[in-house]
Amino acid sequence: ILLLTGTYIMLAALLVLSSVLISDVDASTQGIVAVVTLLAYVFGFALGLGAVVWVVMSEVMPTRVRMKGVSVFLSGNWCFNLIIGLLTLTAIDGLGGVKSSMDDD
């Protein structure tokens, strides 16, 4: 139930955010909606996909290989998080980046 609830909250947050960004709404309203939907998305992730993966991982592994399996999973998780963190700014620059003419309001 938690996994589905969290996923539905994440889906709703993304749908609301995308509909507001596509529509003709002023920038201050878009900013407020973006912050609220981002918080809702993070809440849904923490409720569902963020926590359930750790429980499922420890339950799926047989007892005799559980420690090794979870350590491999954790190492992979940290490595992929590092790669995503290192490549995010490069991806932003590659997709157009921030121009000096842009306003930060």
Short mmCIF file of the C-alpha atoms (twelve columns), coordinates in Angstrom:
data_MODEL
# 
_entry.id   MODEL 
# 
loop_
_atom_site.group_PDB 
_atom_site.id 
_atom_site.type_symbol 
_atom_site.label_atom_id 
_atom_site.label_alt_id 
_atom_site.label_comp_id 
_atom_site.label_asym_id 
_atom_site.label_seq_id 
_atom_site.Cartn_x 
_atom_site.Cartn_y 
_atom_site.Cartn_z 
_atom_site.pdbx_PDB_model_num 
ATOM 1   C CA . ILE A 1   0.000  0.000   0.000   1 
ATOM 2   C CA . LEU A 2   2.835  2.413   0.799   1 
ATOM 3   C CA . LEU A 3   4.531  1.784   -2.526  1 
ATOM 4   C CA . LEU A 4   1.365  2.506   -4.512  1 
ATOM 5   C CA . THR A 5   0.437  5.516   -2.385  1 
ATOM 6   C CA . GLY A 6   3.879  7.036   -2.773  1 
ATOM 7   C CA . THR A 7   3.873  6.402   -6.510  1 
ATOM 8   C CA . TYR A 8   0.437  8.006   -6.914  1 
ATOM 9   C CA . ILE A 9   1.560  11.065  -4.933  1 
ATOM 10  C CA . MET A 10  4.635  11.368  -7.168  1 
ATOM 11  C CA . LEU A 11  2.494  10.998  -10.290 1 
ATOM 12  C CA . ALA A 12  0.005  13.624  -9.106  1 
ATOM 13  C CA . ALA A 13  2.798  16.067  -8.272  1 
ATOM 14  C CA . LEU A 14  4.371  15.648  -11.716 1 
ATOM 15  C CA . LEU A 15  1.021  16.025  -13.485 1 
ATOM 16  C CA . VAL A 16  0.162  19.215  -11.587 1 
ATOM 17  C CA . LEU A 17  3.613  20.676  -12.175 1 
ATOM 18  C CA . SER A 18  3.617  19.889  -15.891 1 
ATOM 19  C CA . SER A 19  0.107  21.259  -16.405 1 
ATOM 20  C CA . VAL A 20  0.995  24.523  -14.648 1 
ATOM 21  C CA . LEU A 21  4.259  24.897  -16.575 1 
ATOM 22  C CA . ILE A 22  2.508  24.302  -19.901 1 
ATOM 23  C CA . SER A 23  -0.392 26.689  -19.222 1 
ATOM 24  C CA . ASP A 24  -0.349 30.485  -19.364 1 
ATOM 25  C CA . VAL A 25  0.252  31.255  -15.688 1 
ATOM 26  C CA . ASP A 26  2.379  34.089  -14.343 1 
ATOM 27  C CA . ALA A 27  5.901  33.282  -13.182 1 
ATOM 28  C CA . SER A 28  5.308  33.827  -9.450  1 
ATOM 29  C CA . THR A 29  2.436  31.329  -9.419  1 
ATOM 30  C CA . GLN A 30  4.552  28.862  -11.377 1 
ATOM 31  C CA . GLY A 31  7.318  29.223  -8.802  1 
ATOM 32  C CA . ILE A 32  4.977  28.592  -5.872  1 
ATOM 33  C CA . VAL A 33  3.419  25.564  -7.584  1 
ATOM 34  C CA . ALA A 34  6.889  24.238  -8.471  1 
ATOM 35  C CA . VAL A 35  8.021  24.374  -4.847  1 
ATOM 36  C CA . VAL A 36  4.821  22.795  -3.506  1 
ATOM 37  C CA . THR A 37  4.801  20.000  -6.083  1 
ATOM 38  C CA . LEU A 38  8.498  19.341  -5.531  1 
ATOM 39  C CA . LEU A 39  7.840  18.919  -1.807  1 
ATOM 40  C CA . ALA A 40  4.903  16.627  -2.578  1 
ATOM 41  C CA . TYR A 41  7.084  14.584  -4.936  1 
ATOM 42  C CA . VAL A 42  9.805  14.204  -2.317  1 
ATOM 43  C CA . PHE A 43  7.167  13.214  0.261   1 
ATOM 44  C CA . GLY A 44  5.763  10.583  -2.106  1 
ATOM 45  C CA . PHE A 45  9.238  9.261   -2.859  1 
ATOM 46  C CA . ALA A 46  10.122 9.033   0.831   1 
ATOM 47  C CA . LEU A 47  6.834  7.284   1.535   1 
ATOM 48  C CA . GLY A 48  7.108  4.743   -1.269  1 
ATOM 49  C CA . LEU A 49  10.037 4.130   -3.562  1 
ATOM 50  C CA . GLY A 50  12.681 5.622   -1.281  1 
ATOM 51  C CA . ALA A 51  12.075 3.321   1.657   1 
ATOM 52  C CA . VAL A 52  10.554 0.209   0.124   1 
ATOM 53  C CA . VAL A 53  13.612 -0.635  -1.975  1 
ATOM 54  C CA . TRP A 54  15.728 -1.116  1.140   1 
ATOM 55  C CA . VAL A 55  13.192 -3.449  2.740   1 
ATOM 56  C CA . VAL A 56  12.660 -5.458  -0.432  1 
ATOM 57  C CA . MET A 57  16.402 -5.777  -1.018  1 
ATOM 58  C CA . SER A 58  17.021 -7.339  2.362   1 
ATOM 59  C CA . GLU A 59  14.014 -9.631  2.073   1 
ATOM 60  C CA . VAL A 60  14.755 -10.932 -1.439  1 
ATOM 61  C CA . MET A 61  18.264 -12.108 -0.670  1 
ATOM 62  C CA . PRO A 62  18.797 -15.532 0.885   1 
ATOM 63  C CA . THR A 63  20.182 -15.394 4.410   1 
ATOM 64  C CA . ARG A 64  23.570 -16.871 3.541   1 
ATOM 65  C CA . VAL A 65  24.377 -14.179 0.933   1 
ATOM 66  C CA . ARG A 66  22.361 -11.290 2.364   1 
ATOM 67  C CA . MET A 67  25.317 -9.296  3.695   1 
ATOM 68  C CA . LYS A 68  27.295 -9.588  0.471   1 
ATOM 69  C CA . GLY A 69  24.268 -8.852  -1.712  1 
ATOM 70  C CA . VAL A 70  23.226 -5.783  0.240   1 
ATOM 71  C CA . SER A 71  26.816 -4.492  0.250   1 
ATOM 72  C CA . VAL A 72  26.999 -4.860  -3.547  1 
ATOM 73  C CA . PHE A 73  23.656 -3.091  -3.842  1 
ATOM 74  C CA . LEU A 74  24.808 -0.265  -1.569  1 
ATOM 75  C CA . SER A 75  28.065 0.136   -3.471  1 
ATOM 76  C CA . GLY A 76  26.216 0.309   -6.766  1 
ATOM 77  C CA . ASN A 77  23.718 2.770   -5.344  1 
ATOM 78  C CA . TRP A 78  26.475 5.088   -4.106  1 
ATOM 79  C CA . CYS A 79  28.392 4.823   -7.401  1 
ATOM 80  C CA . PHE A 80  25.346 5.669   -9.509  1 
ATOM 81  C CA . ASN A 81  24.446 8.565   -7.203  1 
ATOM 82  C CA . LEU A 82  27.997 9.873   -7.605  1 
ATOM 83  C CA . ILE A 83  27.807 9.585   -11.387 1 
ATOM 84  C CA . ILE A 84  24.469 11.405  -11.486 1 
ATOM 85  C CA . GLY A 85  25.824 14.124  -9.202  1 
ATOM 86  C CA . LEU A 86  28.920 14.605  -11.334 1 
ATOM 87  C CA . LEU A 87  27.066 14.668  -14.641 1 
ATOM 88  C CA . THR A 88  24.131 16.899  -13.669 1 
ATOM 89  C CA . LEU A 89  25.867 20.225  -14.295 1 
ATOM 90  C CA . THR A 90  27.331 18.939  -17.554 1 
ATOM 91  C CA . ALA A 91  23.857 17.879  -18.662 1 
ATOM 92  C CA . ILE A 92  22.415 21.289  -17.758 1 
ATOM 93  C CA . ASP A 93  25.138 23.000  -19.800 1 
ATOM 94  C CA . GLY A 94  24.566 20.601  -22.688 1 
ATOM 95  C CA . LEU A 95  20.815 21.278  -22.672 1 
ATOM 96  C CA . GLY A 96  21.282 25.018  -22.931 1 
ATOM 97  C CA . GLY A 97  22.474 25.993  -19.496 1 
ATOM 98  C CA . VAL A 98  21.900 29.330  -17.851 1 
ATOM 99  C CA . LYS A 99  22.451 32.397  -19.971 1 
ATOM 100 C CA . SER A 100 23.617 35.746  -18.618 1 
ATOM 101 C CA . SER A 101 20.453 37.379  -19.964 1 
ATOM 102 C CA . MET A 102 18.244 35.197  -17.737 1 
ATOM 103 C CA . ASP A 103 16.731 36.797  -14.679 1 
ATOM 104 C CA . ASP A 104 16.839 34.969  -11.360 1 
ATOM 105 C CA . ASP A 105 13.424 36.199  -10.168 1 
# 
